[in-house]
Amino acid sequence: MTEQEFSGKTALVTGGSRGIGRACAEMLARHGARVAVNYRSNANAANDVVRTLQTGGHTAIAVRADVSDETQVQTMVETVEKQLGPVDLLINNAGVFYYATHEETDLELWNRTLACNLTGVFLVTWAVKQQMIERQFGRIVNMSSISALRPRPNSIAYAASKAGVTGFTKSTAEAFAEHNIRVNAIAPGLIETEILDGVDQSVLDRIVESTPLGRIGTPDDVAELARFLLSDESRFMTGQTIVGSGGSMREASNFETSPTTAGTDRGHCDSSAAALSSATQPTNTAAPAASRRNETTVTRLNIRSRSANLRCEASVPSFGARVETQAMAENCKVVRAVQVSPIRPAVAGP
């Protein structure tokens, strides 16, 4: 690896204003690329990224486009080519995530999810591929998800869209290989972005406990994977999907983003967990405090808010086979109760 390994290259990051997208934009600039930061509606966040990069002496611009709109995508790419040059490095990162049961998943939600997460990847790739073919050079990284690799019954459209990204990556990699264009994907696990704001610490502790590397991932972890796949270090790799999850194939499946908080401008809204406020976190009032402290086994209660489409969780002592609904906050109902091991302190990451 060289510090300026992308010097003279133009990079485009979709959904680049926050989270994983921002980390990728900053990584590309540090390594010498001219960077175009795509956003859909949050111009302030995108411009903040650009100012930060420019202050550091890097070349960067913000470009607005809804990646699911062909006309907007074409205009975006033309703007990038005019101001920075043809795109050499592409990170397809923009995405949306909606929590929805199968009863709540209708055609509108399905179309909206696939339009951004899968059609958007197609449209942006198709907008840059001809220039890549003509120059006989291109590097593309698509953001998939570990949701593409395991069942997600409460986010069917999202899981399907990310599985589609994985298939798209394999097929385009083979189709473009003769033109010196490599296409790979990353399947992140739970990543520490703003989507985790408000999630109870005990929940994060359990996630950390179940992760072999003992921590939640960071946007920089994903950005470094992207750097590897865009660089010559991965020169004999194409069509691959690399999992970046700390060794875990689990996500915080009981804490997922509601439709009201998901959106393209969240960058890669993968992930993982809902912003759960203390107002929606239920409390246990079913047993005295002294009794609760002496318990060594807990019952995990998966509950759903009646007033907001959020899934949350509470731990209460297994003081009996019955769990009374009155023990939950008034706006929640019990969905499922399962026995789990006692919660141990979180393991510090490296």
VOGU-3710 file (C-alpha; in Angstrom, 3 decimals, decimal comma):
1> mteqefsgkt> 0,000/0,000/0,000  1,231/3,479/-0,878  -0,137/6,684/0,611  -1,016/8,091/-2,820  -2,050/4,851/-4,511  -5,133/6,503/-6,067  -3,327/9,614/-7,249  -4,670/10,845/-10,598  -7,866/8,801/-10,216  -11,436/10,082/-9,989
11> alvtggsrgi> -13,676/8,403/-7,421  -17,450/8,553/-6,988  -19,081/7,510/-3,711  -22,868/7,288/-3,691  -24,536/7,949/-0,352  -21,267/9,599/0,613  -22,411/12,234/3,081  -22,450/10,150/6,272  -21,435/6,908/7,917  -19,717/4,348/5,720
21> gracaemlar> -19,988/6,588/2,660  -18,205/9,468/4,370  -15,469/7,160/5,660  -14,951/5,867/2,109  -14,764/9,410/0,700  -12,185/10,398/3,299  -10,164/7,240/2,669  -10,088/7,853/-1,082  -8,974/11,463/-0,612  -6,209/10,457/1,804
31> hgarvavnyr> -4,890/8,103/-0,849  -4,809/10,739/-3,546  -8,097/10,424/-5,426  -10,283/13,270/-6,612  -13,573/12,547/-4,843  -17,203/13,156/-5,810  -19,545/12,867/-2,817  -23,058/11,950/-3,886  -26,090/12,820/-1,761  -29,838/12,869/-2,312
41> snanaandvv> -31,230/15,560/-0,002  -28,800/16,369/2,813  -26,668/18,997/1,108  -25,321/20,270/4,426  -23,814/16,907/5,331  -22,328/16,419/1,862  -20,875/19,923/1,804  -19,371/19,335/5,247  -17,536/16,289/3,883  -16,307/18,287/0,903
51> rtlqtgghta> -15,105/21,187/3,108  -13,235/18,767/5,346  -11,499/17,180/2,373  -10,679/20,497/0,747  -9,296/21,846/4,018  -6,943/18,870/4,007  -5,705/19,867/0,558  -7,767/17,327/-1,384  -9,942/17,779/-4,467  -13,623/17,060/-3,807
61> iavradvsde> -17,099/18,064/-4,958  -20,644/17,309/-3,835  -23,093/16,022/-6,453  -26,802/15,605/-5,902  -28,753/12,687/-7,385  -31,362/10,139/-6,437  -29,608/6,975/-7,602  -32,934/5,373/-8,496  -33,600/8,088/-11,101  -31,862/7,437/-14,437
71> tqvqtmvetv> -31,897/11,075/-15,567  -30,460/12,328/-12,285  -27,761/9,649/-12,337  -26,735/10,556/-15,868  -26,544/14,243/-14,944  -24,500/13,410/-11,848  -21,948/11,384/-13,817  -21,685/14,074/-16,495  -21,022/16,664/-13,770  -18,302/14,501/-12,224
81> ekqlgpvdll> -16,660/13,893/-15,601  -16,701/17,614/-16,405  -15,271/18,762/-13,071  -13,006/15,873/-12,043  -12,635/13,610/-15,077  -14,041/10,178/-15,956  -14,811/7,916/-13,007  -12,075/5,366/-12,331  -13,197/4,211/-8,883  -16,856/3,694/-7,966
91> innagvfyya> -18,310/2,806/-4,580  -22,039/2,037/-4,810  -22,977/2,738/-1,217  -26,372/4,508/-1,245  -29,162/2,442/0,214  -32,378/2,374/2,219  -33,628/-0,020/4,875  -37,198/-0,553/6,036  -38,298/-2,740/8,900  -41,467/-4,553/7,834
101> theetdlelw> -43,080/-7,895/8,523  -44,398/-9,868/5,579  -47,870/-8,503/6,313  -46,508/-4,949/6,139  -44,405/-5,501/3,016  -46,437/-4,288/0,069  -45,514/-3,598/-3,536  -44,764/0,063/-2,836  -42,226/-0,764/-0,116  -40,728/-3,540/-2,247
111> nrtlacnltg> -40,320/-1,229/-5,257  -38,928/1,609/-3,166  -36,310/-0,646/-1,580  -35,183/-2,333/-4,783  -35,204/0,948/-6,711  -32,514/2,398/-4,466  -30,585/-0,666/-3,317  -30,444/-2,654/-6,563  -31,636/-0,555/-9,505  -29,524/2,313/-8,172
121> vflvtwavkq> -26,413/0,131/-8,296  -27,282/-0,830/-11,877  -27,943/2,749/-13,021  -24,746/4,227/-11,594  -22,626/1,326/-12,843  -24,140/1,602/-16,334  -23,546/5,350/-16,334  -19,787/4,925/-15,785  -18,980/1,605/-17,434  -18,625/2,814/-21,025
131> qmierqfgri> -15,905/5,289/-20,108  -14,193/2,553/-18,105  -14,357/0,196/-21,084  -12,933/2,829/-23,422  -10,035/3,510/-21,048  -9,622/-0,207/-20,221  -9,637/0,506/-16,512  -12,222/0,494/-13,747  -12,633/-0,557/-10,127  -16,096/-0,950/-8,605
141> vnmssisalr> -17,099/-1,830/-5,045  -20,764/-2,492/-4,226  -22,153/-2,466/-0,686  -24,103/-5,620/-0,014  -24,903/-6,841/3,518  -24,759/-9,950/5,633  -28,537/-9,753/5,298  -27,980/-11,182/1,814  -26,468/-14,297/3,395  -29,047/-15,186/6,041
151> prpnsiayaa> -32,841/-15,142/6,452  -34,369/-11,765/7,324  -38,108/-12,411/7,778  -38,746/-8,854/8,970  -36,868/-7,126/6,161  -37,640/-9,287/3,143  -37,281/-6,537/0,557  -33,966/-5,363/1,979  -32,488/-8,863/2,141  -33,629/-9,566/-1,408
161> skagvtgftk> -32,142/-6,301/-2,677  -28,771/-7,029/-1,082  -28,766/-10,591/-2,395  -29,388/-9,009/-5,786  -26,334/-6,791/-5,309  -24,234/-9,892/-4,653  -25,506/-11,558/-7,823  -25,049/-8,350/-9,817  -21,454/-8,160/-8,587  -20,626/-11,685/-9,728
171> staeafaehn> -22,195/-11,288/-13,151  -20,777/-7,864/-13,978  -17,350/-8,958/-12,778  -17,262/-11,686/-15,391  -18,808/-9,496/-18,086  -16,336/-6,633/-17,546  -13,179/-8,637/-16,799  -11,849/-8,504/-20,365  -11,843/-4,692/-20,105  -9,661/-4,605/-16,966
181> irvnaiapgl> -12,658/-3,659/-14,837  -12,843/-5,431/-11,493  -16,114/-5,575/-9,529  -16,307/-6,746/-5,916  -18,667/-6,262/-2,986  -18,571/-5,851/0,768  -21,140/-7,381/3,123  -20,885/-5,383/6,361  -22,277/-6,596/9,642  -23,262/-4,278/12,476
191> ieteildgvd> -21,422/-0,970/11,991  -21,218/1,931/14,438  -23,091/4,699/12,659  -25,800/7,138/13,702  -28,373/4,407/13,234  -27,254/3,032/16,617  -27,941/6,291/18,444  -30,276/5,624/21,358  -29,940/1,831/21,374  -29,683/0,644/24,954
201> qsvldrives> -26,104/-0,183/26,009  -27,135/-3,610/27,273  -28,251/-4,472/23,763  -24,919/-3,402/22,304  -23,130/-5,379/25,020  -24,913/-8,563/23,957  -24,037/-7,919/20,321  -20,383/-7,387/21,228  -20,453/-10,546/23,350  -21,642/-12,612/20,379
211> tplgrigtpd> -19,016/-11,156/18,008  -15,748/-13,156/17,920  -13,604/-10,004/17,570  -15,373/-8,467/20,536  -16,559/-5,154/19,158  -18,945/-3,423/16,760  -17,430/-2,411/13,430  -16,610/1,155/12,466  -17,127/2,931/9,142  -13,339/3,042/8,779
221> dvaelarfll> -13,223/-0,762/8,988  -15,471/-0,937/5,938  -13,608/1,862/4,165  -10,337/-0,043/4,525  -11,938/-3,103/2,962  -13,065/-0,885/0,101  -9,530/0,495/-0,267  -8,156/-3,035/-0,540  -10,684/-4,007/-3,198  -10,047/-0,847/-5,224
231> sdesrfmtgq> -6,268/-1,159/-5,000  -3,739/-3,346/-6,775  -3,431/-5,406/-3,594  -6,557/-7,240/-4,759  -5,420/-7,399/-8,406  -6,346/-11,092/-8,727  -9,813/-10,701/-7,210  -13,083/-9,973/-8,964  -16,686/-11,045/-8,428  -16,148/-11,574/-4,713
241> tivgsggsmr> -18,259/-10,486/-1,736  -16,139/-9,919/1,359  -17,864/-10,145/4,742  -16,792/-7,524/7,274  -18,583/-8,412/10,481  -15,991/-9,194/13,135  -16,618/-12,889/12,580  -20,329/-12,695/13,340  -23,097/-13,543/10,884  -25,731/-12,156/13,236
251> easnfetspt> -27,271/-8,727/13,153  -29,327/-6,961/15,777  -32,393/-8,479/14,172  -34,660/-7,456/17,030  -33,655/-3,813/16,734  -34,276/-2,713/13,199  -34,798/0,641/11,544  -38,336/1,865/11,151  -39,570/3,207/7,809  -39,680/6,707/9,286
261> tagtdrghcd> -35,942/6,772/9,980  -34,526/5,024/6,947  -33,490/6,904/3,847  -30,986/7,257/1,047  -29,089/10,051/2,764  -28,232/7,870/5,710  -25,490/6,590/3,438  -25,441/2,772/3,820  -28,451/2,169/6,080  -27,516/-1,315/6,565
271> ssaaalssat> -27,635/-2,394/9,430  -28,539/-3,150/11,828  -30,338/-1,531/14,688  -33,041/0,998/15,326  -32,579/4,287/17,087  -34,448/3,300/20,199  -35,333/6,125/22,576  -35,805/5,744/26,291  -39,422/6,677/25,741  -40,020/3,434/23,862
281> qptntaapaa> -37,776/1,249/26,024  -40,039/-0,809/28,287  -39,304/-1,230/31,973  -39,723/-4,278/34,157  -42,047/-3,842/37,091  -43,063/-7,450/37,509  -40,718/-8,394/40,376  -39,098/-6,585/43,317  -35,623/-5,176/42,758  -34,028/-7,524/45,296
291> srrnettvtr> -35,524/-10,525/43,521  -34,329/-9,286/40,142  -30,755/-8,861/41,388  -30,612/-12,438/42,631  -31,699/-14,027/39,372  -29,057/-15,768/37,257  -31,289/-16,401/34,259  -33,304/-13,856/32,372  -36,158/-14,003/29,959  -35,654/-11,896/26,857
301> lnirsrsanl> -38,839/-10,217/25,758  -39,145/-9,147/22,162  -41,802/-6,467/22,007  -43,183/-4,187/19,386  -44,266/-0,623/19,972  -47,927/-0,062/19,208  -47,378/3,615/18,424  -44,265/3,302/16,202  -43,068/0,579/13,901  -40,078/-0,323/16,047
311> rceasvpsfg> -38,900/-3,649/17,433  -37,282/-3,445/20,859  -36,179/-5,783/23,624  -36,135/-5,922/27,424  -34,605/-8,374/29,874  -36,565/-9,411/32,955  -36,008/-12,199/35,505  -37,482/-15,598/34,803  -39,591/-15,492/37,923  -42,160/-17,808/36,439
321> arvetqamae> -43,408/-19,416/33,291  -45,925/-16,646/32,716  -45,022/-13,217/31,497  -47,656/-10,623/32,214  -48,335/-8,036/29,541  -48,800/-5,492/32,338  -45,084/-5,747/33,007  -44,451/-3,987/29,722  -44,883/-0,336/28,899  -48,436/0,497/27,878
331> nckvvravqv> -47,541/1,086/24,242  -45,883/-2,300/23,762  -46,983/-5,874/23,470  -45,092/-9,133/23,965  -44,154/-10,805/20,706  -41,908/-13,576/21,933  -40,115/-14,689/25,106  -37,004/-16,853/25,060  -34,500/-18,016/27,687  -31,015/-16,577/27,343
341> spirpavagp> -27,775/-16,740/29,306  -26,848/-14,060/31,831  -25,381/-10,941/30,250  -21,631/-10,549/30,788  -19,694/-7,270/30,482  -18,749/-6,214/26,963  -15,359/-7,325/25,713  -13,096/-4,437/24,801  -12,118/-4,331/21,154  -8,552/-4,092/19,896
//
